[in-house]
Each structure stands twice: as C-alpha cells, then as structure tokens.
Amino acid sequence: MRIAIAGAAGKMGRTLTRIASETRGIEITGGLESDRSSHLGADMGELAGIGRMGKQISSDAAKLFAQIDGVIDFTIAPATAVLCGLSAEAGIVHVIGTTGLSEDQETRIKAAARRIPIVKSGNMSLGVNLLASLVKKTAAILRDDFDIEILEMHHRQKVDAPSGTALMLGRSAAEGRGIDLQNGSVRVRDGHTGPRPTGHIGFAALRGGSVVGEHSVMFAGPAERIELSHKAESRDIFARGAMRAALWALDKQPGLYSMADVLELAD
C-alpha cells in the first residue's frame, strides 16, 4: 500500500515515517507539509532519524494524492478538513488521528466518507480501544449508581482539551448509559458549583512536561471505586495502530470507520 504522511515534519509525523518504514505491506511515497514549512524538500528518513530514504516532503497535496493509495493524517483540525476533501477527489483511504475537530469539520469528514473509506479515531492504540470497550460495558452495568469521572494528562504542547481520547472514552461511557454526552457531561468546574448532577460524566484535563498520554476512567459509587486506566509510553503505539487501520481500510467500501471496526470491537 502506497501511503503519504501528512504533517510529516512534526513529532508524530516523524514517528509515523519510522514505523511505516518498518511495516510490512506499507510503502512510503512522500510527506506533506504546509507551503510555509521550513522542511519542504527535506528527506523524510533523515528527519525521522532512520537515514536517507529518497522520499521528500512537499506542499502539493493534489499531486501527491494522485500517486498513493492512502494518507495518514495526524495534523490539525483545519488541515484535516481540507485534506479529507482532497482524498475524496483522489479516491484514496484516509486515516485520521487529528483531534479537536469542530462540528463543521466533522460534517466535512462525514461528507468525504460517502466517497472513500475513512478511519477516524481519537486514539489509534490497541490498549485504548480495548479500554473504551470496557468502559462502555462497565457504564451499562453500573448505571447511575456510580458517578463517572474521566481524568487525562498530556504534554505541555497539546492545544485541545479534553483530549480526543478522553472524549472517545466519554462517548463510550455515554453509550453504555444510553445518554447524550454533549448534554450529559461536565467539562469545567470552578467556584460554587453545587452538588454533582446525577448521571453526568465529568472531565478533568492536566497538562505538563512531556507526558505522551495518560487516561483514567473512574466509577465512584457508595463506599467503593473502580478505575480503568491506560498509560502511553511512546507515540509508536499510535503509529502502529494507524498503519493497521490503513491496511484494513484498503479494500473497504466508502464509509466512516473507527478503530473499534478495525479491531473488531464494535457491537
């Protein structure tokens, strides 16, 4: 499968390059950055620390997409919204690990998914997706007798909160309870908040240092507490999941898929 890596010069893009070069069935065709990037023309292998590989970074998405079978996209929300439209025009697989997407950007992704297979997830790791499955089942069993709180921590450079993974876990909990997360969650607490609303799902976000990603889902009930947690020790886990998603989607019909589909965890 011939792939391109969007945001190839970033930390995650370099990790994706390295993992893609090690993945059987994957061939890197090129990398993509904005036309303002200082890394245009750079060798992807050299940037990733694996030696020269003869694959350069460009800003011409349309030209690059005409040569590939799929793109791995861990960029920023505005870029992803544009790139998914270009992927739809090129008829290629699009794997999205971008978080912090607005409602309008989500709508544009859904429109593109009517023409091509798109795999989108707030977290591509096997462990987190297993965690989400467990959270959904636990929430369904415990019901409103237990309060749900989601705590996440990431490195100081992360720009969105709660994290895409935290929101994914929140959606899993909400689905388990049969409620709408948007209207049944608490994102911020400050000042005199009053008692905790029954059934609502709470979020807390911490930022600092170089933490790759830590997530805990707490079910707090009368005289006992259950905690389900995941700690990411390397970005490699997200990159490996993205490669698996791309290969899985290669022969799929157009549609918007998740890692739960890739890992056959969906109900």
N, C-alpha and C positions, 0 to 999 in steps of 0.2 A: 504494500500500500504506500503510495507516494503522498507524503504529507508536507505541509508548511507549518511553521510555528509563528503565531502572531505574538508580538511583544518579545521577540527573540533575544533582545539585548538585556532584558530585565533579569532579576534573580531567578524568577520562576521560569522564564524563557530559556535561560542557560541550563537550568536543571532538566527541562523538557528535552533540550538538544542532547544532553548527555545520555539520558535514559532512552530516548528514541534511537540513538546510535547503537544501543545495546539490545534493542528489542527485535526479536525475530519477526519477520514479515513487515517491518517498517523501513521505509527509505526516505530520508530527508531530502527534499527538493530545494528548499530555501527558507529564509526567515523574513519576517515583515516587521517594520517599524514605521513610525510617522515620518513625514518628509522633513521634520525638524530635528530628527535624531542625529547625534554625532557619530553613530555607529553604522550609518549607511555604507554599504560596500565592505564592511568587516566580514571576516571569515567566522562562521558560526562555531566551528570547532575550536578555534583559538579563543574566542570569547568564553566558551564553556570549559576551557581548560583541558581539552582532550586532544589537542593538536590540530593542525590544519586539515580541513576536510573538503575544501573546494566548494563550499556552499555559502553563498553570500546573503547578506541582509539587504532588502530593498524596500521601497515605499510604494511600489506599483502592485497593489493587491489584485487588480483585474488580470494583469499579465501573469502573475504567479499562480493565481487560482485556475487559470486555463491549463496549467501543466500538472495538476495534482488531483488526488482522489479525496483528500480531506484536509482540514485545518484544525489545529489545536489552539484554542483561544483562551488564555488567561490574562486578559488585558484590563481595560477599564470600561465601565458601562457604556459611555457614548461610542467608543470604538467598536465594541461588540455589536451594538445596534446597527451600525453601518456595515460591518463585515458580514453579518448573517444575511443581509440582503444581497451582497456580492456573491456569497456562497450559493444562495438560491439561484442566482442567474447563471452561475457556473455549473450547477448540478452536482455539488460535492458534499461530502459529510462535514458537519460542523460540530466540534466538541467544545462546549462552553464551561469553563471553570470560573468565569468572571462573577463577582458578587456586587451587591449594592445597586442592582438594576431598578429603574423606576417602572411605574405601571405602563407608561408609554413604550419604554424599551422592551418590556416583557411582551407587549402586544406585537411589536415588530418581530420579535423572535418567533412567536406563535404563527405569524403570517408566513415567515420563511419556512417554518416546519411543515406547511402544507405542500411544499415543493421538494424538500430534501429531508433526509434523516438528521435530526439534531439531538445530541445527547447533552443535557444540561444538568449540572448538579452543583450545589453549594459546597460539596466536598467529594472528591473523587476516590478517597481511600476506602479500601475494603472494610477496615475496622469501623469507621464512622457510619457507613451504610448499614452494617450489622447492628450498630448501636441504635440507629434510627428505627430499625425494625423492632428491636427490643423495647424501645421507648413507647412505640405505638401499642404494642401488646400489653405492656405494664399499665399504661394510662387507661386502657379499656378495662382491665381487671380491677384496678383500684378505684376508679371513678372519682367522684368529688370528695370522697372521704380523705383523700391525700392532696395536699397542695403541691403544685409543680413549680419549681424554680430552675432556670437554666443559667448557669454561670460559664462565661468564656473568657479566655485571656489570649492575647496576641501581642506580637512585637509592636514597638512604638510607632512604626511607619504605617501601620494599617489605617486606612482612611474611612472605613464604614463600620457602623455598629448598630445593632448587634451583628455579629459575623454572619455570613451566608450559611455557615454550618449550624450556628445557634438557631437561626430561623428555620432551617430544614428540620432540626430536632423539635422545634416548637410546632411546626406543621404536623409532624408525626404524632406528637402528644395530642394536638387538637383533633386529628383524625381519629385517634383512639377513643377520645371522649365524645366525638360527634359534634364538635363545636367549630365556629369560625375563628381562626386565630386572630384576624385583624380586629375583631370586636371583643375578643376574649383574652387579651394579653395586656400586661403592664410593662412598658419599656423603660419608664423613668420614675423614680421615687425621690421626692425632695420635700422637706417641710412637714407640715401636719397632714399626713396622707389619710388618716382614719384607718379603720381595720381593713385587713386584706379581703377583697371580694372573693366569695366562694366560687371555685371553678376556674378562676383566671390563671393564666400561665405567666409567670414573671421572668424577666430577663435582667441580667447584670453583666456589664462588659468591663474588663480590665485591660489596660494597655501598658506595656513597658518592656524594656530590654530587647532581647532577640528571640522571644518565645515564638516557636513555629505555630503552635495552636494547641490549646487545652480546652476541653469541654466537659461539663458535668451536668447531669440532669438529676435533680433531687426531688424525691417524692416524700413529702413531710406529712406524716399522719399523727394520730393520737399516740404518743409515747414511743414512736419508732420512726425511723427514716431510712429510705432506700436510696442509694446513689449509684448511678450508672455513668461511667467516665471513659474518656479517651484522651490520650496524650500523643501528639505527633512529635516525633523526634527528628524528622527530616522531611524536606519537601519532596524527596524521592517517592514517597507513598502516593502523593497526588499525581505525580508524573506517570508512575506505573499504571495507576487507575485510568488516566487519560488515554494511554496507549491501548489498554484493553478495551476501552469504550470505542475508540476509533476503529479498531479491527472488528469489533462486534457489529458496528453500525454499517460497515461497508456494503453488506448485501441486504440491508433492511429497507422497507418501504418508507416514504416520507412520513414524518411524524415527530412529535416532541417526546423524547425518551429521557429516563433518568438512570442513575447508576443502579437503582433497585431493579430496573429492567435488565440492565447488563449482567447483574449478578444473580438474576432470577429470584429476587427477594420480594417482588411485587405480589400483592394478593391476587 
